[in-house]
Amino acid sequence: MDTKAVTGPVQKPNATTPAQQPSQASNVLLQATPLLQPGQQLGPLQPTSNLGSVQQTSNPAGTYQQPNPQTNYGAVQQPNPQSNFALQQPTPQTNYALQQPNPQTNYGAVQQPNPQTKQVPLQPSNQQTSLVPYQQPDPQTNLGAWQRPTPLGSAQPSTLLSKLAPNATHQLIRGDRSMLTMSDDNALVSHILGSHTPDGRDVDVKPLLRLVEDILRRATLTPETLLTTGSQTYLDSGFDDKTHHTSFLAMLEALSYTIDRIACELAYKALGGTDAHQTTVAICNMVSHYGWDAKLVLALAAFGLNYGEFWLLAQIYSTNELAKAMAILKQVPGIIEHAVPLKPRFDALNDLIRTILEVTWCVIEFKDLPSIYITTDVPALASAMIHIPTAVYWTIRSIVACASQISSFTNMGYEFALSTSEAWELSTLTHKLKTILEHLKKKMEKCVQYIEERKDVESYEMLVELFKMIHIDNMRVLKALICPRDDVLALVDGTTKRRVNLDVLRRKNVLLLISSLDITQDELSVLEQSYNESRLHEMRLQSPYEVVWIPIVDQLTDVKQRHFEVLQAPMTWYSVYHPSIISKASVKFIREQWHFRNKPILVVLDHQGRVVSPNAIHMMWIWGSHAFPFTTLREEVLWREEAWRLELLVDGIDATILNWIKEGKYIFLYGGDDMEWIRKFTKEAKAVAAATRIPLEMVYVGKATKREQVKRVITNIVQEKLSTCWQDTATIWFFWTRLESMLFSKIQLGKDEEHDLVMQQIKRVLSFDREGSWAVLSRGSSVLVNEHGNILWPALFEYEQWKEKVALQGFDIAFQNYVAALRGDSHPCCRFEFSNYAGKIPENMKCPECHHYMEKYTTFLCCHDEGIVPSLLALATNN
C-alpha cells in the first residue's frame, strides 16, 4: 500500500507494508523502513538475512532491525533538511549506515522498488557528518540478473506522487543546465567507458533503427498538424514489410527485454526527478555488453515506445473509444487544444529528435566501414573512435531529456508545460549534438575519401594486370574499364539512340575514342568521315569493329552535362551513356598507361581485348580509312610505303594540288602571318618563275595557331590576288593536325629520327612555323626545297646572282644549291613546343639542322587569339 502525503504532523504509517526506497547511486534497490511516531522508542535491532533489504519484524510500529555490525557499509545519503518527517535522535553508538551489497550476490533477488514512495533519511541531520564517496558501479556485475521491470503503465499514481512529481520533473529538466556547461566531457564519458564491456555480440541494428525511425517520423508532428490530427489516419504504403521477416522478429525478441528495461528506466527516473546524468549512466550500464551503435539504437527504441504511445493516442483518440479513455488519463486532449502556445517546445523537441537520429546513423556508418580498406591506424578513423563515446553519452542524455518532456506532458498537463520555459534546454542539447555530429561527419568524409582512394588503387592495379593477361574475348577488360555492372546499359547506340549493353561489343575490334569535352567539331567531322568510309571497307566482314566514345570529365556540372549531350547527339558510333560511370581508377589508367592528357586518342583493342595500338588517332588523321584496321603493324606498313613527297602533305585535302602534281608543275606551299613577307615573297617568286619560264603555282596554308590572324591574312591575299589560298579554316586546321600527327606517329613507333628523312623534314616544317614564315617548293611530287622564310626570300630576291647557273644546271639544282649556301651562312633556331595536352611527350629530341640533342625549356603560353586552343606542339626546346 502506498504511503500518504504529509503536509502537517507525521501520520502513522501502515506497519504491515514498508515503503520501498530506490537507490540512485548503484541501482541496488533497498526497502526503507516505516516512520517512527513522535516520542516512540527504538525497538531491538535484528541482524539482516537478505542483502540490500530491511526485514519487517513483528515489533510495534516504528522499530528498526539491527543491521549486521560486520557488514561493510556503503554511502549514507544526505538527508533533506526541508523534509517534514521527524525522526527521534538515535544513540550515538548506533550505526545506521545502509548495507553495502556484496558483488557476488545475485542481484535478481533484490525486490523492485516502488518509485512513488518518498525517500526517508535514516541518519540524523548532522551537518558535520562526512559522506562516504559514491562508488563506481562494477562493470563486471551481471546486469542481466536484475528482475524484469514492471511494464510501463502498471504503477498506480499516488497522492504523494501527484504533489511532488511536477517539481521533480522540473528539477530533472533544469538539472541538465549545469551539466551542459561543463567544458570537460572526459569526466562524463569516463562513466560510459567504465561500463563499456562488449562481449563480442554483433547485432545488426539497422532494421530496428529503421522501424524506430518510422515510429518517430509518424509521431513527430507540428502544432499545425496537431490541431487536426485526431481525425486523420496515417498509413504509409512505403512501410518496409521486410522488418517482419523471421530473422528480424527473432532479433527483436532477444532485445525486447533490454528495450523494456530502458523504457521503464526513462519513465520512472523522469517521474522521480533523478539527475539526467545518473539516468544516462544507468542506461549505459544496462547495455554495457553491446557495441556503441547498439547502445544508441536500444535507447532510441525504448524512447520510441513511450513517445509513440503518446502520439498514437493523439492521432486516434477522437475515433476510438478505448484510445479516448486512455488519452483523457494522459491529458492528451488538453495538450492538443493548446498546441499553438506549445509550439516552441514541440519545435525544440522535434529538432532534437532529428539530430539524435542523425548522430545514431553516423555512428552506425563508422561501424560499417569496411575493415579491409580502413583500420583504426588511420588517423581520421582513430580520431572518430575517440569521439564516439562522447557522442553516445550526449545522445543518450538527449534521449533522457526528450523522455522527460513527454512525461511532463502526460503527468503534469499543459498547464505545467506552459508555465515553464525550458525549450532552450532542448535547443542547447541540440546544439551540443550538432557540434558533435559535424565533427564526426568531417571524420567520416576523410574516412570515405581514404577508402575510395584505396579502392581506386586496387581497381587501377587490377586494370594494369588485366591488360597483361590473355582472354577468350574482350568483355572482361571492357567491363572493368567502362562499367563492371551487368544490370547497367552502359552504351548508347549512335544509330538508334537507344541504350544497349556492353555485350554488343563482344569479340569485336573496338576503337576507344577517348577525349575531353573540348573535342572540336572539326575533329569530330574528320573522324566521322573516316569512320563511315572504313565501315564500307571490304575487310569489315572479316574483322568487324566498333567505335566507342569515352568522355573524360573531372567535375561534371550542368553546363558540361549539356555540352556532353550536344556532342553525343550527332555521333553515329557508340558512346558511354553518361561520363559518371567511368571510374576514377579507369581515368587514372587511361591517363597513366595510355598517356591521355586532353587531346583525343584512339586506343584500339582486338577481339580478345589486347591493345593493338595505343593511339590510332594519328593514323586516322594521316591516312583515314586506308589505315584500317588501325593497328600498330598497319601503321608501320603504311610508313614503309611513304616517302618525302608533296602528296604526303596534302593528300585528301586539296584535289587541285593533286592535279598540279600530276601536271608536273612547280608548287610553292607557304605559311606564316607576316603580311609584308608574304607580299615580298609572292612578288619575287612570280618574277623568278617568269624569268625562268617555269609553271609555278602558290598556295597559302596558314599557321598551326593564330587562327584569327590567319583569316586576316587570307582576306588580304584574296583582295590583292597574291596567290591561291585555303579559305576554309577547317582545311588549314586539318593540314597542320596531319603534320603534327606524323611527328607523333613517328615518336610513338620509336623511329630513329636521325636517319629518317621524312621525320627530319616534318620537324623542319613544324619548327619553321614556330619561328615565322616558311615555304616548301616541289616539282610535281618531288620536294626540292623546305626552308625558312628568312632564307627563301633572299634566295629569290638575289636571282641575278645565280641565274647563270640555271642554264647550266637547270633551275632545280641551281636553286637548291644557292639556298643551301645561304643556309650555311645562317644558323636558324629550331623550336618545338609540345603541349601538355599532346599525350606522350618525348624525353629528348634531336635538332633537324645539326642533329644534336636539343635543350629543354619550360614555357608558359597565353593564347589571346579569341579562345583558340594552341596546337599540340607548350614545352619549348631550343638547340
CORLINUR-V868875 format. One record per pair of residues at least 6 apart in sequence whose C-alpha atoms are under 8 Angstrom apart, sorted by the first residue. I is the first residue (numbers start at 0). J is the second residue. D is the distance in whole Angstrom. If there is no record, write none. Layout:
# CORLINUR-V868875
((I/J/D) (I/J/D))
This chain:
# CORLINUR-V868875
((0/16/6) (1/18/7) (1/115/8) (1/116/7) (1/157/7) (2/12/7) (2/13/8) (2/18/7) (2/116/7) (2/159/8) (3/157/8) (3/158/7) (3/159/6) (4/158/6) (4/159/5) (4/162/8) (5/83/7) (5/159/8) (6/83/8) (7/83/7) (8/83/8) (9/36/7) (9/83/7) (9/84/6) (9/85/7) (10/36/8) (11/34/7) (11/35/8) (11/36/6) (12/33/6) (12/34/7) (13/33/8) (14/33/7) (14/59/8) (14/60/5) (14/61/8) (15/55/8) (17/30/7) (17/31/6) (17/32/5) (17/33/6) (17/55/7) (18/30/6) (18/31/5) (18/32/6) (18/33/6) (18/113/8) (18/116/6) (19/29/7) (19/30/4) (19/31/5) (19/112/5) (19/113/5) (19/114/8) (19/116/6) (20/28/7) (20/29/6) (20/30/5) (20/31/5) (20/112/6) (20/113/7) (20/114/7) (20/116/7) (20/117/8) (20/118/6) (20/119/8) (21/27/7) (21/28/5) (21/29/6) (21/30/8) (21/112/6) (21/113/7) (21/114/7) (21/118/8) (22/28/6) (22/29/7) (23/273/8) (23/277/7) (24/133/7) (24/134/8) (24/277/8) (25/134/8) (25/135/8) (25/136/6) (26/281/8) (27/51/7) (27/100/8) (27/106/8) (27/109/7) (28/51/7) (28/52/8) (28/109/6) (28/110/7) (28/111/7) (28/112/6) (29/51/5) (29/52/5) (29/53/7) (29/109/7) (29/110/7) (29/112/7) (30/51/8) (30/52/5) (30/53/6) (30/110/8) (30/112/7) (31/52/8) (31/53/7) (31/118/8) (31/119/7) (32/53/7) (32/55/8) (32/63/7) (33/60/8) (33/61/6) (34/61/6) (34/84/8) (34/86/7) (34/119/8) (35/60/7) (35/61/4) (35/62/7) (35/85/8) (35/86/6) (35/87/7) (36/60/8) (36/61/6) (36/86/8) (37/85/7) (37/86/7) (37/87/7) (38/87/7) (39/61/7) (39/87/8) (40/61/8) (40/62/8) (41/61/7) (41/62/5) (41/63/7) (42/58/7) (42/59/8) (42/61/8) (42/62/5) (42/63/6) (42/64/8) (43/62/7) (43/63/7) (43/64/7) (43/65/7) (44/62/8) (44/63/6) (44/64/4) (44/65/3) (44/66/7) (45/63/8) (45/64/4) (45/65/4) (45/66/6) (45/67/8) (46/64/7) (46/65/5) (46/66/5) (46/67/5) (47/53/7) (47/54/7) (47/64/7) (47/65/7) (47/66/6) (47/67/6) (48/54/8) (50/98/7) (50/100/6) (50/101/8) (50/104/8) (51/98/6) (51/99/7) (51/100/6) (51/109/7) (52/109/8) (52/110/8) (53/64/7) (54/64/7) (55/64/8) (56/64/7) (66/95/8) (66/98/8) (70/98/6) (70/99/7) (71/98/7) (71/99/6) (72/96/6) (72/97/6) (72/98/5) (72/99/5) (73/96/7) (73/97/6) (73/98/6) (73/99/5) (73/131/7) (74/96/7) (74/97/7) (74/99/8) (74/130/6) (74/131/5) (74/132/7) (74/133/7) (75/96/6) (75/97/6) (75/122/7) (75/130/6) (75/131/7) (76/120/7) (76/130/7) (77/120/7) (77/122/8) (77/124/8) (77/130/7) (78/119/8) (78/120/5) (78/121/8) (78/122/7) (78/123/8) (78/124/6) (79/120/8) (80/124/7) (84/119/8) (86/123/8) (88/123/7) (89/123/8) (95/121/6) (95/122/6) (96/121/8) (96/122/7) (102/140/7) (105/144/7) (106/141/8) (106/142/8) (106/144/6) (106/145/6) (106/146/8) (107/144/5) (107/145/4) (107/146/5) (108/145/8) (108/146/7) (109/145/8) (109/146/8) (110/146/8) (111/146/7) (111/148/7) (114/267/7) (114/271/7) (115/156/7) (115/157/7) (115/159/7) (115/160/6) (115/271/8) (116/159/8) (116/160/8) (117/159/8) (135/190/8) (136/194/8) (137/194/8) (138/193/7) (138/194/5) (138/195/7) (138/196/7) (138/284/8) (138/287/8) (142/284/8) (142/285/6) (143/285/8) (147/256/7) (147/260/7) (148/259/8) (148/260/6) (148/263/7) (149/263/7) (150/259/7) (150/263/7) (151/262/8) (151/263/6) (151/266/8) (164/270/6) (164/271/7) (164/272/7) (164/411/8) (165/407/7) (165/410/8) (165/411/6) (165/415/8) (166/272/8) (167/269/8) (167/270/7) (167/271/6) (167/272/4) (167/273/8) (168/269/6) (168/270/6) (168/271/7) (168/272/5) (168/403/7) (168/407/7) (169/272/8) (170/272/6) (171/269/7) (171/272/5) (171/273/6) (171/274/6) (171/275/6) (171/403/8) (172/275/8) (172/400/7) (172/403/7) (172/404/8) (172/421/7) (172/424/8) (173/421/8) (173/424/8) (174/274/6) (174/275/7) (175/274/8) (175/275/7) (175/276/8) (175/424/7) (176/424/7) (178/276/8) (179/427/8) (179/428/7) (184/389/7) (185/389/8) (187/392/8) (188/388/6) (188/389/6) (188/392/6) (190/280/6) (191/280/7) (191/283/6) (191/284/8) (191/388/7) (191/392/7) (192/388/7) (194/283/7) (194/284/6) (194/287/5) (195/283/8) (195/284/8) (195/287/5) (195/288/7) (195/289/8) (196/287/6) (196/288/5) (196/289/8) (197/287/6) (197/288/4) (197/289/5) (197/290/6) (198/288/5) (198/289/7) (199/288/8) (199/289/8) (200/288/8) (200/289/7) (200/290/8) (201/289/8) (201/290/8) (202/293/7) (204/292/8) (204/293/6) (204/296/7) (205/363/8) (206/242/6) (206/247/7) (207/242/8) (207/247/8) (207/251/8) (207/296/7) (207/300/8) (208/296/6) (208/300/7) (210/242/7) (211/299/7) (211/300/6) (211/303/6) (212/356/7) (213/238/8) (214/303/7) (214/307/6) (215/303/7) (215/306/8) (215/307/7) (217/233/7) (218/306/7) (218/307/6) (218/310/5) (218/311/7) (219/310/8) (219/349/6) (220/349/8) (221/342/8) (221/345/7) (221/346/7) (222/338/5) (222/339/6) (222/341/8) (222/342/6) (222/345/7) (223/338/8) (223/339/7) (225/313/8) (225/335/6) (225/338/7) (226/335/6) (226/336/7) (226/338/7) (228/313/7) (228/314/5) (228/315/8) (229/313/6) (229/314/5) (229/315/6) (229/316/6) (229/317/5) (229/318/7) (230/314/7) (230/315/7) (230/317/6) (230/318/7) (231/314/7) (231/315/8) (232/314/7) (232/315/7) (242/248/8) (254/297/8) (257/285/7) (257/286/8) (257/297/8) (258/297/6) (258/298/7) (258/300/7) (258/301/5) (259/301/6) (261/282/6) (261/285/8) (261/297/8) (261/298/7) (261/301/6) (262/298/8) (262/301/5) (262/302/6) (262/304/7) (262/305/7) (264/278/7) (264/282/7) (265/278/7) (265/302/8) (265/399/6) (265/402/6) (265/403/8) (266/305/8) (266/402/7) (266/403/8) (266/406/7) (268/278/7) (269/399/8) (269/402/7) (269/403/5) (269/406/7) (270/403/8) (270/406/7) (275/396/7) (275/399/7) (275/400/7) (276/396/7) (278/399/7) (279/392/7) (279/395/6) (279/396/6) (279/399/7) (282/298/8) (283/294/7) (286/294/6) (287/294/8) (291/362/7) (291/387/8) (291/388/7) (291/391/7) (292/359/7) (292/362/6) (292/363/5) (292/366/7) (294/391/8) (295/359/6) (295/391/7) (295/394/7) (295/395/7) (296/359/7) (298/395/7) (298/398/7) (299/395/8) (299/398/7) (302/398/7) (302/402/7) (305/402/8) (306/402/7) (306/405/7) (309/331/8) (309/405/8) (309/409/8) (312/322/6) (312/323/7) (312/325/7) (312/326/6) (312/331/7) (313/326/7) (313/331/6) (313/332/8) (313/335/8) (315/322/7) (315/323/8) (316/322/5) (316/323/4) (316/324/8) (316/326/6) (317/323/6) (326/332/7) (329/408/8) (329/409/5) (329/410/7) (329/412/8) (330/408/8) (330/409/6) (330/410/8) (330/412/6) (330/413/8) (331/408/8) (331/409/7) (331/412/8) (333/412/7) (333/413/6) (334/408/7) (334/412/7) (334/413/5) (337/413/7) (340/417/7) (341/416/7) (341/417/7) (343/422/6) (344/421/8) (344/422/5) (347/422/6) (347/423/8) (347/425/6) (347/426/6) (348/401/7) (348/422/8) (348/425/6) (350/426/8) (350/429/7) (351/397/8) (351/401/8) (351/425/7) (351/426/7) (351/428/7) (351/429/5) (352/398/8) (352/401/8) (354/429/7) (354/432/7) (354/433/7) (355/394/6) (355/397/8) (355/398/8) (355/432/7) (357/436/8) (358/390/7) (358/394/7) (358/432/7) (358/436/6) (359/394/8) (361/436/8) (361/439/7) (361/440/7) (362/387/7) (365/443/7) (372/450/6) (372/453/6) (372/454/7) (373/380/8) (373/446/8) (373/449/8) (373/450/6) (374/380/7) (375/381/5) (375/384/8) (379/442/5) (379/443/8) (379/445/6) (379/446/6) (380/442/7) (380/443/8) (380/446/6) (382/442/8) (383/439/6) (383/442/6) (383/443/8) (386/439/8) (390/432/7) (390/435/6) (390/436/8) (393/428/8) (393/431/8) (393/432/7) (394/432/7) (397/425/8) (397/428/6) (397/429/8) (400/425/7) (401/425/8) (407/415/7) (407/416/7) (408/415/8) (408/416/7) (455/583/6) (455/584/5) (456/584/7) (458/584/6) (458/585/8) (459/584/5) (459/585/7) (459/587/7) (459/588/6) (462/476/8) (462/479/7) (462/480/7) (462/585/8) (462/588/7) (463/588/7) (465/476/7) (466/476/7) (466/608/8) (466/609/7) (466/610/8) (469/607/7) (469/609/8) (470/607/6) (470/608/7) (471/607/6) (472/505/7) (472/506/5) (472/606/6) (472/607/4) (472/608/6) (473/504/8) (473/505/6) (473/506/6) (473/507/8) (473/605/8) (473/606/6) (473/607/4) (473/608/4) (473/609/8) (474/501/8) (474/502/7) (474/504/8) (474/505/6) (474/506/8) (474/608/7) (475/608/8) (476/608/6) (477/501/8) (477/608/7) (478/484/7) (478/501/7) (479/585/8) (480/581/7) (480/582/8) (480/585/6) (481/489/8) (481/580/7) (481/581/6) (481/582/8) (481/585/7) (482/489/7) (482/580/6) (482/581/7) (485/500/8) (487/500/7) (488/498/6) (488/499/5) (488/500/5) (488/501/7) (488/576/8) (489/498/7) (489/499/7) (489/500/6) (489/501/7) (489/575/6) (489/576/6) (489/577/8) (489/580/8) (490/498/5) (490/499/5) (490/500/6) (490/501/7) (490/573/6) (490/574/6) (490/575/5) (490/576/5) (491/497/5) (491/498/4) (491/499/6) (491/573/6) (491/574/5) (491/575/6) (491/576/5) (492/498/6) (492/499/7) (492/571/8) (492/572/7) (492/573/5) (492/574/7) (493/568/8) (493/569/8) (493/570/6) (493/571/4) (493/572/5) (493/573/5) (493/574/7) (494/571/5) (494/572/7) (498/576/7) (504/545/7) (505/606/7) (506/605/8) (506/606/4) (506/607/6) (507/542/7) (507/543/6) (507/544/5) (507/545/7) (507/605/7) (507/606/5) (508/542/7) (508/543/6) (508/544/4) (508/545/6) (508/603/7) (508/604/6) (508/605/4) (508/606/5) (509/544/5) (509/545/5) (509/546/6) (509/547/7) (509/603/6) (509/604/5) (509/605/6) (509/606/7) (510/544/7) (510/545/6) (510/546/5) (510/547/6) (510/601/6) (510/602/6) (510/603/5) (510/604/6) (511/546/6) (511/547/5) (511/548/6) (511/549/7) (511/600/8) (511/601/5) (511/602/5) (511/603/6) (511/604/8) (512/546/7) (512/547/6) (512/548/5) (512/549/6) (512/599/7) (512/600/6) (512/601/5) (512/602/7) (513/548/6) (513/549/5) (513/550/6) (513/551/7) (513/595/8) (513/599/6) (513/600/5) (513/601/6) (513/602/8) (514/548/8) (514/549/7) (514/550/5) (514/551/6) (514/597/6) (514/598/6) (514/599/4) (514/600/7) (515/550/5) (515/551/5) (515/552/6) (515/597/6) (515/598/7) (515/599/7) (516/550/7) (516/551/7) (516/552/7) (516/559/8) (516/562/7) (516/563/7) (516/566/8) (517/597/8) (518/598/7) (518/599/7) (521/729/6) (525/620/8) (526/619/7) (527/570/8) (527/571/8) (529/619/7) (529/623/5) (529/624/5) (530/624/7) (532/624/6) (533/539/8) (533/624/5) (533/625/8) (533/627/7) (536/624/8) (542/628/8) (545/572/7) (545/573/7) (546/572/6) (546/573/6) (547/572/6) (547/573/5) (547/574/5) (547/575/7) (548/572/8) (548/573/6) (548/574/4) (548/575/6) (549/574/6) (549/575/6) (549/578/7) (550/575/7) (550/578/6) (551/578/7) (551/581/8) (551/586/7) (552/578/7) (552/579/8) (555/578/8) (555/579/8) (567/574/7) (589/595/6) (590/596/6) (593/602/8) (593/613/6) (593/614/8) (594/838/5) (594/839/5) (595/836/8) (595/837/8) (595/838/5) (595/839/8) (596/835/7) (596/836/5) (596/837/6) (596/838/5) (597/836/5) (597/837/7) (597/838/8) (598/836/5) (598/837/6) (598/838/7) (598/871/8) (599/616/7) (600/614/5) (600/615/7) (600/616/6) (601/613/7) (601/614/5) (601/615/5) (601/616/5) (602/610/7) (602/611/8) (602/612/6) (602/613/5) (602/614/5) (602/615/6) (602/616/8) (603/610/6) (603/611/6) (603/612/5) (603/613/7) (603/614/7) (603/615/7) (603/629/7) (603/630/7) (604/610/5) (604/611/6) (604/612/7) (605/611/6) (611/630/5) (611/631/6) (612/629/7) (612/630/5) (612/631/5) (615/629/6) (615/630/7) (615/631/8) (616/740/8) (617/737/7) (617/740/5) (617/741/7) (617/743/7) (617/744/6) (618/626/6) (618/629/7) (618/634/7) (618/740/8) (618/744/7) (619/626/7) (619/629/8) (620/733/8) (620/736/7) (620/737/5) (620/740/7) (621/737/5) (621/740/7) (621/741/7) (626/633/7) (626/634/7) (626/637/8) (627/633/8) (635/748/8) (641/647/7) (642/757/6) (643/756/7) (643/757/5) (643/760/8) (643/781/8) (643/782/7) (644/780/5) (644/781/5) (644/782/6) (645/777/7) (645/779/8) (645/780/5) (645/781/7) (645/782/6) (646/657/7) (646/780/7) (648/734/7) (648/737/8) (648/738/7) (649/656/8) (649/657/8) (649/734/7) (650/657/8) (652/730/7) (652/733/8) (652/734/7) (659/666/8) (659/779/7) (660/778/7) (660/779/4) (660/780/6) (661/779/6) (661/780/8) (662/779/7) (663/778/6) (663/779/4) (663/780/8) (664/693/8) (664/694/5) (664/695/6) (664/696/7) (664/778/6) (664/779/5) (665/693/7) (665/694/6) (665/695/5) (665/696/6) (665/776/7) (665/777/6) (665/778/4) (665/779/6) (666/695/6) (666/696/5) (666/697/6) (666/698/8) (666/775/8) (666/776/6) (666/777/5) (666/778/6) (666/779/7) (667/695/7) (667/696/6) (667/697/5) (667/698/6) (667/774/6) (667/775/6) (667/776/5) (667/777/7) (668/697/6) (668/698/5) (668/699/6) (668/700/7) (668/774/5) (668/775/5) (668/776/7) (669/697/8) (669/698/6) (669/699/5) (669/700/6) (669/701/8) (669/772/7) (669/773/6) (669/774/4) (669/775/6) (670/699/6) (670/700/5) (670/701/5) (670/702/6) (670/768/7) (670/772/6) (670/773/6) (670/774/7) (671/677/8) (671/701/6) (671/702/6) (671/709/8) (671/768/7) (671/771/6) (671/772/4) (671/773/7) (672/701/7) (672/702/7) (672/708/7) (672/709/6) (672/712/7) (672/771/7) (672/772/7) (673/771/7) (673/772/7) (674/712/7) (676/772/8) (678/721/7) (679/792/7) (680/792/6) (680/795/8) (681/697/8) (681/721/6) (681/722/7) (682/721/8) (683/792/7) (683/795/6) (683/796/6) (684/795/6) (685/695/8) (687/795/7) (687/798/7) (688/694/7) (688/695/6) (691/805/8) (691/810/7) (696/722/8) (696/723/8) (697/722/6) (697/723/6) (697/724/8) (698/722/6) (698/723/5) (698/724/5) (698/725/7) (699/713/8) (699/722/7) (699/723/6) (699/724/4) (699/725/7) (700/724/6) (700/725/6) (700/731/6) (700/734/8) (701/709/6) (701/725/8) (701/731/6) (702/709/7) (702/731/8) (702/735/8) (702/768/7) (703/731/8) (703/732/7) (703/735/6) (703/736/8) (703/768/7) (703/869/8) (703/870/6) (704/867/8) (704/868/8) (704/869/6) (704/870/6) (705/864/6) (705/867/7) (705/869/8) (706/728/8) (706/864/7) (706/867/7) (707/864/6) (707/865/8) (708/864/8) (710/726/8) (710/728/8) (713/724/7) (713/725/8) (713/726/7) (716/722/7) (716/723/8) (716/724/8) (717/723/8) (717/724/8) (725/731/7) (736/870/8) (738/761/7) (738/765/8) (739/765/8) (739/871/7) (739/872/7) (741/758/8) (741/761/8) (742/758/7) (742/761/7) (742/762/7) (745/758/7) (746/841/7) (752/758/6) (752/759/7) (752/845/8) (753/759/7) (753/845/7) (753/847/8) (753/850/7) (759/847/5) (760/785/7) (760/847/8) (762/847/7) (763/785/8) (763/786/8) (763/829/8) (763/847/6) (764/773/7) (764/785/7) (764/786/8) (765/831/7) (766/829/5) (766/830/5) (766/831/6) (767/773/6) (767/786/8) (767/787/6) (767/829/7) (767/830/8) (769/830/7) (769/831/7) (770/828/8) (770/829/8) (770/830/7) (771/787/8) (771/788/7) (772/787/6) (772/788/5) (772/789/7) (773/785/8) (773/786/6) (773/787/4) (773/788/4) (773/789/8) (773/791/8) (774/784/8) (774/785/6) (774/786/6) (774/787/7) (774/788/6) (774/791/7) (775/782/7) (775/783/8) (775/784/6) (775/785/4) (775/786/7) (776/782/6) (776/783/5) (776/784/5) (776/785/7) (777/783/5) (777/784/7) (783/811/7) (783/815/7) (784/815/7) (790/818/7) (790/821/6) (790/822/7) (791/818/7) (794/814/8) (794/817/7) (794/818/6) (794/821/8) (801/813/7) (801/814/8) (801/817/7) (802/813/8) (804/810/8) (804/813/6) (805/811/8) (805/812/8) (805/813/5) (805/814/8) (828/877/7) (828/878/7) (829/846/7) (829/847/8) (829/848/8) (829/876/8) (829/877/6) (829/878/6) (830/875/7) (830/876/5) (830/877/5) (830/878/7) (831/872/6) (831/874/8) (831/875/6) (831/876/6) (831/877/7) (832/871/8) (832/872/4) (832/873/5) (832/874/5) (832/875/4) (832/876/7) (833/840/7) (833/871/6) (833/872/4) (833/873/5) (833/874/5) (833/875/7) (834/870/7) (834/871/5) (834/872/5) (834/873/4) (834/874/6) (835/873/6) (835/874/7) (836/871/7) (837/871/5) (837/872/7) (843/852/7) (843/853/7) (843/855/8) (844/852/6) (844/853/6) (845/851/5) (845/852/4) (845/853/6) (846/852/6) (846/853/6) (846/878/6) (851/878/8) (852/878/7) (853/876/6) (853/877/6) (853/878/4) (854/876/5) (854/877/5) (854/878/6) (855/874/8) (855/875/6) (855/876/5) (855/877/7) (856/874/6) (856/875/5) (856/876/5) (856/877/7) (857/873/8) (857/874/5) (857/875/6) (857/876/8) (858/873/6) (858/874/6) (858/875/6) (859/873/7) (860/873/7) (862/868/7) (862/869/7))
